[in-house]
Amino acid sequence: MDMWEALEQGAALVLEREVSRKPIDRHALERALHVFAIGKNRDPQMLVPVLDLIDNATLVGFVNALLSGNKVGV
């Protein structure tokens, strides 16, 4: 496993943990999404769009959809 896959896998584990918590820690979810994007795109300068426009329920749905379709290292 290379460094990028490790970042992606670690972030996916954090995302799985955080979406199962009630109430969610929105900051932790957003940070894990950022690290996930860095690992997936193999780009340490990867930016994540502002997520303040969506509510917590939509964010959790987004993360769940992302995790259900994620293939680490692909």
mmCIF file of the N, C-alpha and C atoms, coordinates in Angstrom:
data_MODEL
# 
_entry.id   MODEL 
# 
loop_
_atom_site.group_PDB 
_atom_site.id 
_atom_site.type_symbol 
_atom_site.label_atom_id 
_atom_site.label_alt_id 
_atom_site.label_comp_id 
_atom_site.label_asym_id 
_atom_site.label_entity_id 
_atom_site.label_seq_id 
_atom_site.pdbx_PDB_ins_code 
_atom_site.Cartn_x 
_atom_site.Cartn_y 
_atom_site.Cartn_z 
_atom_site.occupancy 
_atom_site.B_iso_or_equiv 
_atom_site.pdbx_formal_charge 
_atom_site.auth_seq_id 
_atom_site.auth_comp_id 
_atom_site.auth_asym_id 
_atom_site.auth_atom_id 
_atom_site.pdbx_PDB_model_num 
ATOM 1   N N  . MET A 1 1  ? 0.847   -1.172 0.000  1.00 0.00 ? 1  MET A N  1 
ATOM 2   C CA . MET A 1 1  ? 0.000   0.000  0.000  1.00 0.00 ? 1  MET A CA 1 
ATOM 3   C C  . MET A 1 1  ? 0.894   1.237  0.000  1.00 0.00 ? 1  MET A C  1 
ATOM 4   N N  . ASP A 1 2  ? 0.588   2.153  -0.891 1.00 0.00 ? 2  ASP A N  1 
ATOM 5   C CA . ASP A 1 2  ? 1.379   3.382  -0.919 1.00 0.00 ? 2  ASP A CA 1 
ATOM 6   C C  . ASP A 1 2  ? 0.776   4.428  0.025  1.00 0.00 ? 2  ASP A C  1 
ATOM 7   N N  . MET A 1 3  ? 1.464   5.543  0.135  1.00 0.00 ? 3  MET A N  1 
ATOM 8   C CA . MET A 1 3  ? 1.060   6.607  1.048  1.00 0.00 ? 3  MET A CA 1 
ATOM 9   C C  . MET A 1 3  ? -0.346  7.130  0.735  1.00 0.00 ? 3  MET A C  1 
ATOM 10  N N  . TRP A 1 4  ? -0.679  7.254  -0.539 1.00 0.00 ? 4  TRP A N  1 
ATOM 11  C CA . TRP A 1 4  ? -1.982  7.795  -0.944 1.00 0.00 ? 4  TRP A CA 1 
ATOM 12  C C  . TRP A 1 4  ? -3.107  6.845  -0.548 1.00 0.00 ? 4  TRP A C  1 
ATOM 13  N N  . GLU A 1 5  ? -2.898  5.562  -0.765 1.00 0.00 ? 5  GLU A N  1 
ATOM 14  C CA . GLU A 1 5  ? -3.904  4.574  -0.372 1.00 0.00 ? 5  GLU A CA 1 
ATOM 15  C C  . GLU A 1 5  ? -4.077  4.557  1.137  1.00 0.00 ? 5  GLU A C  1 
ATOM 16  N N  . ALA A 1 6  ? -2.974  4.729  1.872  1.00 0.00 ? 6  ALA A N  1 
ATOM 17  C CA . ALA A 1 6  ? -3.048  4.766  3.330  1.00 0.00 ? 6  ALA A CA 1 
ATOM 18  C C  . ALA A 1 6  ? -3.864  5.971  3.804  1.00 0.00 ? 6  ALA A C  1 
ATOM 19  N N  . LEU A 1 7  ? -3.641  7.127  3.189  1.00 0.00 ? 7  LEU A N  1 
ATOM 20  C CA . LEU A 1 7  ? -4.439  8.314  3.528  1.00 0.00 ? 7  LEU A CA 1 
ATOM 21  C C  . LEU A 1 7  ? -5.916  8.071  3.247  1.00 0.00 ? 7  LEU A C  1 
ATOM 22  N N  . GLU A 1 8  ? -6.189  7.529  2.078  1.00 0.00 ? 8  GLU A N  1 
ATOM 23  C CA . GLU A 1 8  ? -7.571  7.271  1.673  1.00 0.00 ? 8  GLU A CA 1 
ATOM 24  C C  . GLU A 1 8  ? -8.241  6.266  2.614  1.00 0.00 ? 8  GLU A C  1 
ATOM 25  N N  . GLN A 1 9  ? -7.540  5.192  2.910  1.00 0.00 ? 9  GLN A N  1 
ATOM 26  C CA . GLN A 1 9  ? -8.103  4.153  3.766  1.00 0.00 ? 9  GLN A CA 1 
ATOM 27  C C  . GLN A 1 9  ? -8.328  4.676  5.185  1.00 0.00 ? 9  GLN A C  1 
ATOM 28  N N  . GLY A 1 10 ? -7.357  5.411  5.711  1.00 0.00 ? 10 GLY A N  1 
ATOM 29  C CA . GLY A 1 10 ? -7.513  5.986  7.045  1.00 0.00 ? 10 GLY A CA 1 
ATOM 30  C C  . GLY A 1 10 ? -8.681  6.952  7.117  1.00 0.00 ? 10 GLY A C  1 
ATOM 31  N N  . ALA A 1 11 ? -8.811  7.783  6.103  1.00 0.00 ? 11 ALA A N  1 
ATOM 32  C CA . ALA A 1 11 ? -9.926  8.739  6.069  1.00 0.00 ? 11 ALA A CA 1 
ATOM 33  C C  . ALA A 1 11 ? -11.257 8.014  5.952  1.00 0.00 ? 11 ALA A C  1 
ATOM 34  N N  . ALA A 1 12 ? -11.306 6.947  5.167  1.00 0.00 ? 12 ALA A N  1 
ATOM 35  C CA . ALA A 1 12 ? -12.547 6.167  5.027  1.00 0.00 ? 12 ALA A CA 1 
ATOM 36  C C  . ALA A 1 12 ? -12.952 5.568  6.378  1.00 0.00 ? 12 ALA A C  1 
ATOM 37  N N  . LEU A 1 13 ? -11.985 5.097  7.141  1.00 0.00 ? 13 LEU A N  1 
ATOM 38  C CA . LEU A 1 13 ? -12.288 4.545  8.466  1.00 0.00 ? 13 LEU A CA 1 
ATOM 39  C C  . LEU A 1 13 ? -12.845 5.618  9.394  1.00 0.00 ? 13 LEU A C  1 
ATOM 40  N N  . VAL A 1 14 ? -12.270 6.814  9.340  1.00 0.00 ? 14 VAL A N  1 
ATOM 41  C CA . VAL A 1 14 ? -12.775 7.919  10.157 1.00 0.00 ? 14 VAL A CA 1 
ATOM 42  C C  . VAL A 1 14 ? -14.179 8.296  9.710  1.00 0.00 ? 14 VAL A C  1 
ATOM 43  N N  . LEU A 1 15 ? -14.410 8.350  8.403  1.00 0.00 ? 15 LEU A N  1 
ATOM 44  C CA . LEU A 1 15 ? -15.747 8.683  7.899  1.00 0.00 ? 15 LEU A CA 1 
ATOM 45  C C  . LEU A 1 15 ? -16.775 7.657  8.379  1.00 0.00 ? 15 LEU A C  1 
ATOM 46  N N  . GLU A 1 16 ? -16.435 6.376  8.303  1.00 0.00 ? 16 GLU A N  1 
ATOM 47  C CA . GLU A 1 16 ? -17.351 5.326  8.769  1.00 0.00 ? 16 GLU A CA 1 
ATOM 48  C C  . GLU A 1 16 ? -17.675 5.509  10.249 1.00 0.00 ? 16 GLU A C  1 
ATOM 49  N N  . ARG A 1 17 ? -16.658 5.790  11.037 1.00 0.00 ? 17 ARG A N  1 
ATOM 50  C CA . ARG A 1 17 ? -16.868 5.989  12.472 1.00 0.00 ? 17 ARG A CA 1 
ATOM 51  C C  . ARG A 1 17 ? -17.740 7.212  12.738 1.00 0.00 ? 17 ARG A C  1 
ATOM 52  N N  . GLU A 1 18 ? -17.440 8.312  12.070 1.00 0.00 ? 18 GLU A N  1 
ATOM 53  C CA . GLU A 1 18 ? -18.134 9.566  12.355 1.00 0.00 ? 18 GLU A CA 1 
ATOM 54  C C  . GLU A 1 18 ? -19.596 9.564  11.913 1.00 0.00 ? 18 GLU A C  1 
ATOM 55  N N  . VAL A 1 19 ? -19.926 8.903  10.804 1.00 0.00 ? 19 VAL A N  1 
ATOM 56  C CA . VAL A 1 19 ? -21.334 8.905  10.380 1.00 0.00 ? 19 VAL A CA 1 
ATOM 57  C C  . VAL A 1 19 ? -22.192 8.035  11.288 1.00 0.00 ? 19 VAL A C  1 
ATOM 58  N N  . SER A 1 20 ? -21.565 7.156  12.059 1.00 0.00 ? 20 SER A N  1 
ATOM 59  C CA . SER A 1 20 ? -22.346 6.311  12.968 1.00 0.00 ? 20 SER A CA 1 
ATOM 60  C C  . SER A 1 20 ? -22.610 6.988  14.304 1.00 0.00 ? 20 SER A C  1 
ATOM 61  N N  . ARG A 1 21 ? -21.945 8.088  14.579 1.00 0.00 ? 21 ARG A N  1 
ATOM 62  C CA . ARG A 1 21 ? -22.119 8.800  15.853 1.00 0.00 ? 21 ARG A CA 1 
ATOM 63  C C  . ARG A 1 21 ? -23.329 9.718  15.798 1.00 0.00 ? 21 ARG A C  1 
ATOM 64  N N  . LYS A 1 22 ? -23.969 9.832  16.936 1.00 0.00 ? 22 LYS A N  1 
ATOM 65  C CA . LYS A 1 22 ? -25.089 10.757 17.073 1.00 0.00 ? 22 LYS A CA 1 
ATOM 66  C C  . LYS A 1 22 ? -24.835 11.616 18.282 1.00 0.00 ? 22 LYS A C  1 
ATOM 67  N N  . PRO A 1 23 ? -24.783 12.905 18.217 1.00 0.00 ? 23 PRO A N  1 
ATOM 68  C CA . PRO A 1 23 ? -24.815 13.691 17.000 1.00 0.00 ? 23 PRO A CA 1 
ATOM 69  C C  . PRO A 1 23 ? -23.471 13.602 16.280 1.00 0.00 ? 23 PRO A C  1 
ATOM 70  N N  . ILE A 1 24 ? -23.507 13.927 15.007 1.00 0.00 ? 24 ILE A N  1 
ATOM 71  C CA . ILE A 1 24 ? -22.277 13.857 14.225 1.00 0.00 ? 24 ILE A CA 1 
ATOM 72  C C  . ILE A 1 24 ? -21.351 15.000 14.604 1.00 0.00 ? 24 ILE A C  1 
ATOM 73  N N  . ASP A 1 25 ? -20.086 14.788 14.405 1.00 0.00 ? 25 ASP A N  1 
ATOM 74  C CA . ASP A 1 25 ? -19.079 15.835 14.563 1.00 0.00 ? 25 ASP A CA 1 
ATOM 75  C C  . ASP A 1 25 ? -18.794 16.350 13.151 1.00 0.00 ? 25 ASP A C  1 
ATOM 76  N N  . ARG A 1 26 ? -19.482 17.395 12.782 1.00 0.00 ? 26 ARG A N  1 
ATOM 77  C CA . ARG A 1 26 ? -19.396 17.906 11.411 1.00 0.00 ? 26 ARG A CA 1 
ATOM 78  C C  . ARG A 1 26 ? -17.962 18.277 11.027 1.00 0.00 ? 26 ARG A C  1 
ATOM 79  N N  . HIS A 1 27 ? -17.236 18.886 11.948 1.00 0.00 ? 27 HIS A N  1 
ATOM 80  C CA . HIS A 1 27 ? -15.857 19.271 11.658 1.00 0.00 ? 27 HIS A CA 1 
ATOM 81  C C  . HIS A 1 27 ? -15.015 18.030 11.340 1.00 0.00 ? 27 HIS A C  1 
ATOM 82  N N  . ALA A 1 28 ? -15.182 16.968 12.112 1.00 0.00 ? 28 ALA A N  1 
ATOM 83  C CA . ALA A 1 28 ? -14.427 15.731 11.871 1.00 0.00 ? 28 ALA A CA 1 
ATOM 84  C C  . ALA A 1 28 ? -14.797 15.126 10.518 1.00 0.00 ? 28 ALA A C  1 
ATOM 85  N N  . LEU A 1 29 ? -16.078 15.166 10.160 1.00 0.00 ? 29 LEU A N  1 
ATOM 86  C CA . LEU A 1 29 ? -16.506 14.649 8.849  1.00 0.00 ? 29 LEU A CA 1 
ATOM 87  C C  . LEU A 1 29 ? -15.883 15.460 7.717  1.00 0.00 ? 29 LEU A C  1 
ATOM 88  N N  . GLU A 1 30 ? -15.940 16.759 7.828  1.00 0.00 ? 30 GLU A N  1 
ATOM 89  C CA . GLU A 1 30 ? -15.384 17.614 6.773  1.00 0.00 ? 30 GLU A CA 1 
ATOM 90  C C  . GLU A 1 30 ? -13.877 17.421 6.642  1.00 0.00 ? 30 GLU A C  1 
ATOM 91  N N  . ARG A 1 31 ? -13.178 17.291 7.759  1.00 0.00 ? 31 ARG A N  1 
ATOM 92  C CA . ARG A 1 31 ? -11.728 17.090 7.724  1.00 0.00 ? 31 ARG A CA 1 
ATOM 93  C C  . ARG A 1 31 ? -11.400 15.735 7.096  1.00 0.00 ? 31 ARG A C  1 
ATOM 94  N N  . ALA A 1 32 ? -12.145 14.694 7.471  1.00 0.00 ? 32 ALA A N  1 
ATOM 95  C CA . ALA A 1 32 ? -11.914 13.369 6.903  1.00 0.00 ? 32 ALA A CA 1 
ATOM 96  C C  . ALA A 1 32 ? -12.214 13.361 5.404  1.00 0.00 ? 32 ALA A C  1 
ATOM 97  N N  . LEU A 1 33 ? -13.233 14.087 4.971  1.00 0.00 ? 33 LEU A N  1 
ATOM 98  C CA . LEU A 1 33 ? -13.511 14.196 3.535  1.00 0.00 ? 33 LEU A CA 1 
ATOM 99  C C  . LEU A 1 33 ? -12.348 14.854 2.804  1.00 0.00 ? 33 LEU A C  1 
ATOM 100 N N  . HIS A 1 34 ? -11.750 15.857 3.429  1.00 0.00 ? 34 HIS A N  1 
ATOM 101 C CA . HIS A 1 34 ? -10.608 16.540 2.818  1.00 0.00 ? 34 HIS A CA 1 
ATOM 102 C C  . HIS A 1 34 ? -9.424  15.576 2.675  1.00 0.00 ? 34 HIS A C  1 
ATOM 103 N N  . VAL A 1 35 ? -9.119  14.849 3.742  1.00 0.00 ? 35 VAL A N  1 
ATOM 104 C CA . VAL A 1 35 ? -8.012  13.888 3.685  1.00 0.00 ? 35 VAL A CA 1 
ATOM 105 C C  . VAL A 1 35 ? -8.321  12.785 2.671  1.00 0.00 ? 35 VAL A C  1 
ATOM 106 N N  . PHE A 1 36 ? -9.562  12.345 2.617  1.00 0.00 ? 36 PHE A N  1 
ATOM 107 C CA . PHE A 1 36 ? -9.976  11.337 1.640  1.00 0.00 ? 36 PHE A CA 1 
ATOM 108 C C  . PHE A 1 36 ? -9.723  11.851 0.220  1.00 0.00 ? 36 PHE A C  1 
ATOM 109 N N  . ALA A 1 37 ? -10.111 13.094 -0.040 1.00 0.00 ? 37 ALA A N  1 
ATOM 110 C CA . ALA A 1 37 ? -9.907  13.684 -1.371 1.00 0.00 ? 37 ALA A CA 1 
ATOM 111 C C  . ALA A 1 37 ? -8.427  13.783 -1.711 1.00 0.00 ? 37 ALA A C  1 
ATOM 112 N N  . ILE A 1 38 ? -7.604  14.123 -0.737 1.00 0.00 ? 38 ILE A N  1 
ATOM 113 C CA . ILE A 1 38 ? -6.160  14.184 -0.966 1.00 0.00 ? 38 ILE A CA 1 
ATOM 114 C C  . ILE A 1 38 ? -5.639  12.816 -1.371 1.00 0.00 ? 38 ILE A C  1 
ATOM 115 N N  . GLY A 1 39 ? -6.017  11.776 -0.617 1.00 0.00 ? 39 GLY A N  1 
ATOM 116 C CA . GLY A 1 39 ? -5.555  10.425 -0.932 1.00 0.00 ? 39 GLY A CA 1 
ATOM 117 C C  . GLY A 1 39 ? -6.089  9.913  -2.253 1.00 0.00 ? 39 GLY A C  1 
ATOM 118 N N  . LYS A 1 40 ? -7.354  10.138 -2.517 1.00 0.00 ? 40 LYS A N  1 
ATOM 119 C CA . LYS A 1 40 ? -7.980  9.644  -3.751 1.00 0.00 ? 40 LYS A CA 1 
ATOM 120 C C  . LYS A 1 40 ? -7.359  10.298 -4.978 1.00 0.00 ? 40 LYS A C  1 
ATOM 121 N N  . ASN A 1 41 ? -7.103  11.576 -4.893 1.00 0.00 ? 41 ASN A N  1 
ATOM 122 C CA . ASN A 1 41 ? -6.584  12.317 -6.039 1.00 0.00 ? 41 ASN A CA 1 
ATOM 123 C C  . ASN A 1 41 ? -5.064  12.390 -6.077 1.00 0.00 ? 41 ASN A C  1 
ATOM 124 N N  . ARG A 1 42 ? -4.423  11.872 -5.041 1.00 0.00 ? 42 ARG A N  1 
ATOM 125 C CA . ARG A 1 42 ? -2.960  11.884 -4.952 1.00 0.00 ? 42 ARG A CA 1 
ATOM 126 C C  . ARG A 1 42 ? -2.412  13.291 -5.137 1.00 0.00 ? 42 ARG A C  1 
ATOM 127 N N  . ASP A 1 43 ? -3.072  14.217 -4.448 1.00 0.00 ? 43 ASP A N  1 
ATOM 128 C CA . ASP A 1 43 ? -2.733  15.633 -4.588 1.00 0.00 ? 43 ASP A CA 1 
ATOM 129 C C  . ASP A 1 43 ? -2.823  16.315 -3.222 1.00 0.00 ? 43 ASP A C  1 
ATOM 130 N N  . PRO A 1 44 ? -1.688  16.632 -2.608 1.00 0.00 ? 44 PRO A N  1 
ATOM 131 C CA . PRO A 1 44 ? -1.722  17.262 -1.291 1.00 0.00 ? 44 PRO A CA 1 
ATOM 132 C C  . PRO A 1 44 ? -2.315  18.672 -1.308 1.00 0.00 ? 44 PRO A C  1 
ATOM 133 N N  . GLN A 1 45 ? -2.466  19.263 -2.464 1.00 0.00 ? 45 GLN A N  1 
ATOM 134 C CA . GLN A 1 45 ? -3.058  20.598 -2.586 1.00 0.00 ? 45 GLN A CA 1 
ATOM 135 C C  . GLN A 1 45 ? -4.552  20.549 -2.897 1.00 0.00 ? 45 GLN A C  1 
ATOM 136 N N  . MET A 1 46 ? -5.129  19.363 -2.869 1.00 0.00 ? 46 MET A N  1 
ATOM 137 C CA . MET A 1 46 ? -6.553  19.175 -3.206 1.00 0.00 ? 46 MET A CA 1 
ATOM 138 C C  . MET A 1 46 ? -7.429  20.028 -2.302 1.00 0.00 ? 46 MET A C  1 
ATOM 139 N N  . LEU A 1 47 ? -8.317  20.758 -2.905 1.00 0.00 ? 47 LEU A N  1 
ATOM 140 C CA . LEU A 1 47 ? -9.260  21.583 -2.161 1.00 0.00 ? 47 LEU A CA 1 
ATOM 141 C C  . LEU A 1 47 ? -10.614 20.888 -2.110 1.00 0.00 ? 47 LEU A C  1 
ATOM 142 N N  . VAL A 1 48 ? -11.320 21.123 -1.029 1.00 0.00 ? 48 VAL A N  1 
ATOM 143 C CA . VAL A 1 48 ? -12.673 20.598 -0.886 1.00 0.00 ? 48 VAL A CA 1 
ATOM 144 C C  . VAL A 1 48 ? -13.612 21.791 -0.877 1.00 0.00 ? 48 VAL A C  1 
ATOM 145 N N  . PRO A 1 49 ? -14.704 21.711 -1.626 1.00 0.00 ? 49 PRO A N  1 
ATOM 146 C CA . PRO A 1 49 ? -15.622 22.853 -1.641 1.00 0.00 ? 49 PRO A CA 1 
ATOM 147 C C  . PRO A 1 49 ? -16.239 23.096 -0.261 1.00 0.00 ? 49 PRO A C  1 
ATOM 148 N N  . VAL A 1 50 ? -16.699 24.291 -0.063 1.00 0.00 ? 50 VAL A N  1 
ATOM 149 C CA . VAL A 1 50 ? -17.358 24.650 1.198  1.00 0.00 ? 50 VAL A CA 1 
ATOM 150 C C  . VAL A 1 50 ? -18.611 23.791 1.341  1.00 0.00 ? 50 VAL A C  1 
ATOM 151 N N  . LEU A 1 51 ? -18.709 23.113 2.474  1.00 0.00 ? 51 LEU A N  1 
ATOM 152 C CA . LEU A 1 51 ? -19.831 22.204 2.696  1.00 0.00 ? 51 LEU A CA 1 
ATOM 153 C C  . LEU A 1 51 ? -20.911 22.809 3.590  1.00 0.00 ? 51 LEU A C  1 
ATOM 154 N N  . ASP A 1 52 ? -20.760 24.087 3.928  1.00 0.00 ? 52 ASP A N  1 
ATOM 155 C CA . ASP A 1 52 ? -21.736 24.756 4.798  1.00 0.00 ? 52 ASP A CA 1 
ATOM 156 C C  . ASP A 1 52 ? -23.106 24.887 4.146  1.00 0.00 ? 52 ASP A C  1 
ATOM 157 N N  . LEU A 1 53 ? -23.161 24.676 2.847  1.00 0.00 ? 53 LEU A N  1 
ATOM 158 C CA . LEU A 1 53 ? -24.422 24.848 2.123  1.00 0.00 ? 53 LEU A CA 1 
ATOM 159 C C  . LEU A 1 53 ? -25.377 23.679 2.312  1.00 0.00 ? 53 LEU A C  1 
ATOM 160 N N  . ILE A 1 54 ? -24.879 22.558 2.828  1.00 0.00 ? 54 ILE A N  1 
ATOM 161 C CA . ILE A 1 54 ? -25.752 21.393 3.014  1.00 0.00 ? 54 ILE A CA 1 
ATOM 162 C C  . ILE A 1 54 ? -25.913 21.112 4.502  1.00 0.00 ? 54 ILE A C  1 
ATOM 163 N N  . ASP A 1 55 ? -27.077 20.554 4.846  1.00 0.00 ? 55 ASP A N  1 
ATOM 164 C CA . ASP A 1 55 ? -27.350 20.261 6.255  1.00 0.00 ? 55 ASP A CA 1 
ATOM 165 C C  . ASP A 1 55 ? -26.681 18.950 6.664  1.00 0.00 ? 55 ASP A C  1 
ATOM 166 N N  . ASN A 1 56 ? -26.726 18.659 7.967  1.00 0.00 ? 56 ASN A N  1 
ATOM 167 C CA . ASN A 1 56 ? -26.056 17.475 8.495  1.00 0.00 ? 56 ASN A CA 1 
ATOM 168 C C  . ASN A 1 56 ? -26.590 16.178 7.900  1.00 0.00 ? 56 ASN A C  1 
ATOM 169 N N  . ALA A 1 57 ? -27.902 16.075 7.737  1.00 0.00 ? 57 ALA A N  1 
ATOM 170 C CA . ALA A 1 57 ? -28.491 14.847 7.197  1.00 0.00 ? 57 ALA A CA 1 
ATOM 171 C C  . ALA A 1 57 ? -28.022 14.605 5.763  1.00 0.00 ? 57 ALA A C  1 
ATOM 172 N N  . THR A 1 58 ? -27.957 15.653 4.973  1.00 0.00 ? 58 THR A N  1 
ATOM 173 C CA . THR A 1 58 ? -27.484 15.530 3.594  1.00 0.00 ? 58 THR A CA 1 
ATOM 174 C C  . THR A 1 58 ? -26.006 15.166 3.564  1.00 0.00 ? 58 THR A C  1 
ATOM 175 N N  . LEU A 1 59 ? -25.222 15.765 4.455  1.00 0.00 ? 59 LEU A N  1 
ATOM 176 C CA . LEU A 1 59 ? -23.800 15.446 4.530  1.00 0.00 ? 59 LEU A CA 1 
ATOM 177 C C  . LEU A 1 59 ? -23.595 13.972 4.881  1.00 0.00 ? 59 LEU A C  1 
ATOM 178 N N  . VAL A 1 60 ? -24.337 13.478 5.853  1.00 0.00 ? 60 VAL A N  1 
ATOM 179 C CA . VAL A 1 60 ? -24.242 12.058 6.227  1.00 0.00 ? 60 VAL A CA 1 
ATOM 180 C C  . VAL A 1 60 ? -24.643 11.178 5.050  1.00 0.00 ? 60 VAL A C  1 
ATOM 181 N N  . GLY A 1 61 ? -25.698 11.531 4.334  1.00 0.00 ? 61 GLY A N  1 
ATOM 182 C CA . GLY A 1 61 ? -26.110 10.769 3.151  1.00 0.00 ? 61 GLY A CA 1 
ATOM 183 C C  . GLY A 1 61 ? -25.037 10.774 2.079  1.00 0.00 ? 61 GLY A C  1 
ATOM 184 N N  . PHE A 1 62 ? -24.406 11.908 1.884  1.00 0.00 ? 62 PHE A N  1 
ATOM 185 C CA . PHE A 1 62 ? -23.318 12.034 0.916  1.00 0.00 ? 62 PHE A CA 1 
ATOM 186 C C  . PHE A 1 62 ? -22.147 11.128 1.291  1.00 0.00 ? 62 PHE A C  1 
ATOM 187 N N  . VAL A 1 63 ? -21.762 11.159 2.561  1.00 0.00 ? 63 VAL A N  1 
ATOM 188 C CA . VAL A 1 63 ? -20.646 10.335 3.025  1.00 0.00 ? 63 VAL A CA 1 
ATOM 189 C C  . VAL A 1 63 ? -20.990 8.854  2.900  1.00 0.00 ? 63 VAL A C  1 
ATOM 190 N N  . ASN A 1 64 ? -22.201 8.474  3.266  1.00 0.00 ? 64 ASN A N  1 
ATOM 191 C CA . ASN A 1 64 ? -22.602 7.068  3.126  1.00 0.00 ? 64 ASN A CA 1 
ATOM 192 C C  . ASN A 1 64 ? -22.570 6.609  1.673  1.00 0.00 ? 64 ASN A C  1 
ATOM 193 N N  . ALA A 1 65 ? -23.025 7.452  0.765  1.00 0.00 ? 65 ALA A N  1 
ATOM 194 C CA . ALA A 1 65 ? -22.978 7.110  -0.657 1.00 0.00 ? 65 ALA A CA 1 
ATOM 195 C C  . ALA A 1 65 ? -21.539 6.989  -1.137 1.00 0.00 ? 65 ALA A C  1 
ATOM 196 N N  . LEU A 1 66 ? -20.694 7.891  -0.686 1.00 0.00 ? 66 LEU A N  1 
ATOM 197 C CA . LEU A 1 66 ? -19.283 7.847  -1.040 1.00 0.00 ? 66 LEU A CA 1 
ATOM 198 C C  . LEU A 1 66 ? -18.653 6.548  -0.553 1.00 0.00 ? 66 LEU A C  1 
ATOM 199 N N  . LEU A 1 67 ? -18.913 6.191  0.686  1.00 0.00 ? 67 LEU A N  1 
ATOM 200 C CA . LEU A 1 67 ? -18.318 4.982  1.258  1.00 0.00 ? 67 LEU A CA 1 
ATOM 201 C C  . LEU A 1 67 ? -18.841 3.716  0.612  1.00 0.00 ? 67 LEU A C  1 
ATOM 202 N N  . SER A 1 68 ? -20.098 3.705  0.229  1.00 0.00 ? 68 SER A N  1 
ATOM 203 C CA . SER A 1 68 ? -20.661 2.489  -0.371 1.00 0.00 ? 68 SER A CA 1 
ATOM 204 C C  . SER A 1 68 ? -20.085 2.214  -1.758 1.00 0.00 ? 68 SER A C  1 
ATOM 205 N N  . GLY A 1 69 ? -19.627 3.267  -2.429 1.00 0.00 ? 69 GLY A N  1 
ATOM 206 C CA . GLY A 1 69 ? -19.078 3.087  -3.762 1.00 0.00 ? 69 GLY A CA 1 
ATOM 207 C C  . GLY A 1 69 ? -17.567 3.177  -3.831 1.00 0.00 ? 69 GLY A C  1 
ATOM 208 N N  . ASN A 1 70 ? -16.904 3.362  -2.697 1.00 0.00 ? 70 ASN A N  1 
ATOM 209 C CA . ASN A 1 70 ? -15.461 3.579  -2.688 1.00 0.00 ? 70 ASN A CA 1 
ATOM 210 C C  . ASN A 1 70 ? -14.684 2.283  -2.928 1.00 0.00 ? 70 ASN A C  1 
ATOM 211 N N  . LYS A 1 71 ? -13.701 2.393  -3.776 1.00 0.00 ? 71 LYS A N  1 
ATOM 212 C CA . LYS A 1 71 ? -12.736 1.323  -3.992 1.00 0.00 ? 71 LYS A CA 1 
ATOM 213 C C  . LYS A 1 71 ? -11.371 1.930  -3.705 1.00 0.00 ? 71 LYS A C  1 
ATOM 214 N N  . VAL A 1 72 ? -10.769 1.582  -2.597 1.00 0.00 ? 72 VAL A N  1 
ATOM 215 C CA . VAL A 1 72 ? -9.493  2.166  -2.188 1.00 0.00 ? 72 VAL A CA 1 
ATOM 216 C C  . VAL A 1 72 ? -8.436  1.863  -3.231 1.00 0.00 ? 72 VAL A C  1 
ATOM 217 N N  . GLY A 1 73 ? -7.716  2.911  -3.616 1.00 0.00 ? 73 GLY A N  1 
ATOM 218 C CA . GLY A 1 73 ? -6.612  2.754  -4.560 1.00 0.00 ? 73 GLY A CA 1 
ATOM 219 C C  . GLY A 1 73 ? -7.017  2.726  -6.013 1.00 0.00 ? 73 GLY A C  1 
ATOM 220 N N  . VAL A 1 74 ? -8.303  2.874  -6.305 1.00 0.00 ? 74 VAL A N  1 
ATOM 221 C CA . VAL A 1 74 ? -8.767  2.841  -7.693 1.00 0.00 ? 74 VAL A CA 1 
ATOM 222 C C  . VAL A 1 74 ? -8.779  4.243  -8.260 1.00 0.00 ? 74 VAL A C  1 
# 
